[in-house]
Every structure is written in C-alpha cells, then in structure tokens.
Amino acid sequence: MTGETLIDLQGLTKVYGTGAASFKALRGVDLSIQRGEFVAVMGPSGSGKSTLMNLLGCLDSPTSGSYRFKGIEVESLNKDQRSLIRRHALGFIFQGFNLLARTSALENVELPLLYRGYTRKRRHELARQALASVGLLDKERNTPAELSGGQQQRVAIARAIVTSPETLFADEPTGNLDSKTTREIMELLCRLNSDHGISIIMVTHEDDVAAYAKRVIHVRDGLISDDFQNGHAAPPHPADA
C-alpha cells in the first residue's frame, strides 16, 4: 500500500517485571500502517495484542525498539507528551462503552472537548454534529440507562470522533453486542474509515468482525505471525430472520 506512513514499529519490545519474574509481552515487533487503513488485530489471550494496542495508543511506553507516529519518536516521549498525542490525534472506543451513567448523551460526547477548553456553545455544536453522524441526534438528552447497548456504543463512537481524530483505536467494540447490532456498528466504522478517512485499528477475537477490516494482523507469542489484506471490506450477511 502506498501513502503516508502513520505508524512505524521497528523491533518493539515490552517487558513486564524484572529478573526471574519478568515476562516479555512483545518480542521485537516490526509493523508499518499507512494513513487511512482499517486494520484488525487478532490473537489468543496472552498473545500480546492488548499490549501492542496500548503502545500504539500511547497508553504505555515500550521497553526497547522504535515507535514512530507520523514521524514522531513516541518511545522517547514522557507521559505528559504521550497524553498530548492521545488528546489531539487519537480516539478510543471500548467494549464496555465507558459512558458516564448520570450524564446525557450530549454531555458524554462533549467530555473530550472540555479538556481542550472549548466554549459551551462550541462544545454543544460539535457534539451534536458527532451524534448526528452516528444517527443519534434525537437521543441527545437521554442517559445511558435509557439507551440500548448499540445506542450506547454509538454515543461512545461519537465521543471518540468529536475531536476529529486522525486515528481511532477500537478495543473489542462489539464484544457486548448482539449480531444485528454488531453489524450496524461495524458498518458505521466502515463509513467513518471510507467517507472520513479516519484510520482505524481494532482489536477483536471474532473472525466475522475482523472481516470488515481491510487488513488483518495476527499476534502470537509477542510477535506478528500473520499479516494479510482482506479481499473485501465488509462480509456478506444473510437477511435477518
């Protein structure tokens, strides 16, 4: 694939603990991801895929090796500097939605904008745009308890994209959803990727979910064991019963 290199890893390692109790979660990962890609990361429990995602999302720092995000040497940044990258360039979606229970959908989506010092008027404007993009503008006053699981995940996606991130990290984004809602959420992510050019890196253990990605990476024993391009971006599904 040609284009701007978004992520470049060279010999990335992550070791937890010291001495005899140490555990090498990543053993020297080489990986390049281009801007605009939709990548699924798969692997069994303990394979290192979650560690890899934490490093890519600037939530942790590697033990050794090189990680460049848009040319920035992430491995040399301190905690506050990594936080700035997360705040200004990245969005996150989690399996558990992570919404504030007593807060409306609109206020949940506004939350990242508070850290940027936006005015109340501007926060409302951008949050409503984000909710509209996920089809939930009519639910802006509802709390999470008044929304279905799929609607809650849509709110979480709106919150993740409200700052117009270049890259979206999704950690098992459909893990708590039924098959019909899973399809709706994955089709939404595909549209964000294709229509808005948002790069998406998604951890999943489900083959049918990974099939929506344009590229699938398998991690095993702290190394990339397989890396291939999907022949399609969205799998066919039988009609709902």
C-alpha positions in Angstrom: 0.0 0.0 0.0 1.3 3.5 -0.8 0.6 6.7 1.1 1.7 8.4 4.2 3.1 6.2 6.9 1.1 6.7 10.0 2.7 4.1 12.3 6.1 2.5 12.0 7.4 0.0 14.5 10.9 -1.4 14.5 12.0 -4.1 16.9 9.4 -3.1 19.5 9.5 -5.0 22.8 7.6 -4.7 26.1 8.8 -6.5 29.2 6.9 -6.6 32.5 8.6 -7.2 35.8 12.3 -7.9 36.4 14.7 -10.8 36.8 13.2 -14.3 37.0 9.7 -12.8 37.3 9.9 -10.9 34.0 7.6 -11.5 31.2 8.2 -10.5 27.6 4.8 -9.5 26.2 6.3 -8.2 22.9 9.4 -9.8 21.5 10.5 -7.4 18.7 7.6 -6.3 16.5 8.1 -4.8 13.1 5.0 -3.1 11.7 4.0 -0.4 9.3 0.5 1.1 9.0 -0.5 3.6 6.4 -2.8 6.5 6.9 -6.4 5.6 6.1 -6.1 1.9 6.7 -8.6 -0.2 8.6 -6.6 -2.8 10.5 -7.9 -5.6 12.7 -5.5 -7.1 15.3 -6.3 -10.6 16.4 -4.7 -13.2 18.7 -5.4 -15.5 21.6 -5.3 -14.4 25.2 -1.7 -13.6 26.3 -0.6 -13.2 22.7 0.5 -9.6 23.2 -2.3 -7.9 21.1 -3.6 -5.8 24.0 0.0 -4.7 24.9 0.5 -3.8 21.3 -2.7 -1.7 21.2 -1.7 0.1 24.5 1.7 1.0 23.0 0.1 2.1 19.7 -2.5 4.2 21.6 0.3 5.9 23.6 -1.2 4.5 26.8 2.2 2.9 27.6 5.8 3.1 26.5 7.9 0.3 25.1 10.9 -1.3 26.8 13.0 -1.1 23.6 12.7 -0.6 19.9 11.3 2.3 17.9 7.7 3.6 17.6 7.1 6.5 15.2 3.7 8.0 14.9 3.6 10.4 11.9 7.3 10.6 12.3 7.3 11.4 16.0 9.5 9.2 18.1 6.9 8.1 20.6 9.3 5.8 22.6 11.3 8.9 23.6 8.2 10.9 24.9 7.3 11.2 28.6 3.8 10.5 30.0 2.6 14.1 29.5 3.8 14.2 25.9 2.1 10.9 25.1 -1.1 12.4 26.7 -0.9 15.3 24.2 -0.9 12.9 21.3 -3.8 11.0 22.6 -5.8 14.2 23.2 -5.1 15.7 19.8 -4.7 12.9 17.4 -6.4 9.7 18.8 -9.8 8.5 19.6 -10.7 5.4 21.7 -13.7 3.0 21.7 -14.0 0.3 24.4 -16.1 -2.9 24.8 -17.7 -1.5 27.9 -18.7 1.9 26.4 -17.3 3.8 29.4 -20.1 6.4 29.5 -20.9 8.5 32.5 -24.1 6.9 33.9 -25.9 10.1 35.1 -24.9 12.2 32.1 -26.8 12.8 28.9 -25.6 11.5 25.6 -24.7 15.1 24.5 -22.7 15.7 27.7 -20.9 12.4 27.3 -19.9 13.3 23.8 -18.8 16.8 24.9 -16.4 15.4 27.5 -13.2 15.4 25.4 -13.9 19.0 24.3 -13.7 20.1 28.0 -10.0 19.2 28.0 -9.5 21.4 25.0 -11.1 24.5 26.6 -13.9 24.9 24.1 -16.8 27.2 24.9 -20.1 25.7 25.9 -21.7 26.8 22.7 -18.9 25.3 20.6 -19.0 22.0 22.6 -22.7 21.7 22.0 -22.3 22.4 18.3 -19.5 19.8 17.8 -21.2 17.2 20.0 -24.5 17.5 18.1 -22.6 17.1 14.8 -20.9 13.9 16.1 -24.2 12.5 17.4 -25.8 13.2 14.0 -23.0 11.4 12.3 -23.9 8.2 14.2 -27.6 8.7 13.8 -28.4 9.6 17.4 -29.2 13.3 17.4 -32.7 12.6 18.6 -31.2 10.9 21.7 -29.0 13.8 22.9 -30.9 14.2 26.2 -31.0 10.5 27.1 -28.8 9.0 29.7 -27.0 5.6 29.0 -29.7 3.8 31.0 -32.3 5.0 28.5 -30.3 3.7 25.5 -29.8 0.2 24.1 -26.4 -1.3 24.0 -25.9 -0.4 20.4 -27.0 3.1 21.0 -24.6 3.4 23.9 -21.8 2.2 21.7 -22.8 4.8 19.1 -22.6 7.5 21.7 -19.1 6.2 22.6 -18.1 6.4 18.9 -19.5 9.9 18.7 -17.4 10.8 21.8 -14.3 9.3 20.1 -14.7 11.2 16.9 -15.9 14.6 18.3 -12.3 15.9 18.3 -11.8 14.8 14.6 -9.0 12.3 15.4 -6.9 11.0 12.6 -6.8 7.6 14.2 -9.4 5.6 16.0 -8.5 2.7 18.4 -11.3 0.2 19.0 -10.8 -2.5 21.7 -13.4 -5.3 21.1 -16.0 -2.6 20.1 -18.8 -5.2 19.5 -18.0 -7.6 22.4 -21.1 -6.8 24.3 -23.5 -6.5 21.3 -25.8 -9.0 19.5 -25.1 -9.9 15.9 -27.5 -7.4 14.3 -26.2 -4.5 16.4 -22.6 -5.7 15.7 -23.3 -5.4 12.0 -24.7 -1.9 12.4 -21.7 -0.8 14.5 -19.1 -2.3 12.1 -20.9 -0.7 9.1 -20.7 2.6 10.9 -16.9 2.2 11.5 -16.5 1.3 7.8 -18.2 4.5 6.8 -16.0 6.6 9.2 -13.0 4.9 7.5 -14.1 5.3 3.9 -16.0 8.5 4.0 -14.0 10.5 6.6 -10.6 8.9 6.1 -10.2 8.0 9.7 -7.5 5.3 10.3 -9.0 2.5 12.4 -7.0 0.0 14.4 -9.3 -2.6 16.1 -8.7 -5.5 18.4 -11.1 -8.3 18.1 -11.3 -12.1 18.6 -14.2 -12.5 16.2 -13.5 -13.5 12.6 -16.7 -12.1 11.3 -15.9 -8.7 12.9 -12.3 -8.8 11.6 -13.7 -9.4 8.1 -14.8 -5.8 8.0 -11.2 -4.6 8.2 -9.2 -4.1 5.0 -6.1 -5.7 6.7 -5.9 -8.4 9.4 -2.8 -8.9 11.7 -2.4 -11.9 13.9 -0.3 -11.7 17.0 1.1 -14.8 18.7 3.7 -15.2 21.5 4.6 -11.5 21.3 5.2 -11.4 17.5 3.2 -10.8 14.4 2.5 -14.3 13.0 0.4 -13.3 10.0 -0.4 -10.0 8.2 -2.7 -10.0 5.1 -5.0 -7.8 3.1 -8.7 -8.6 3.1 -10.3 -9.1 -0.3 -13.4 -7.2 0.9 -14.1 -4.5 3.5 -17.5 -5.9 4.6 -18.6 -9.5 4.6 -22.0 -10.6 3.2 -24.7 -11.3 5.8 -27.8 -13.3 5.5 -31.1 -11.3 5.8 -32.4 -11.0 9.3 -34.9 -13.7 10.3 
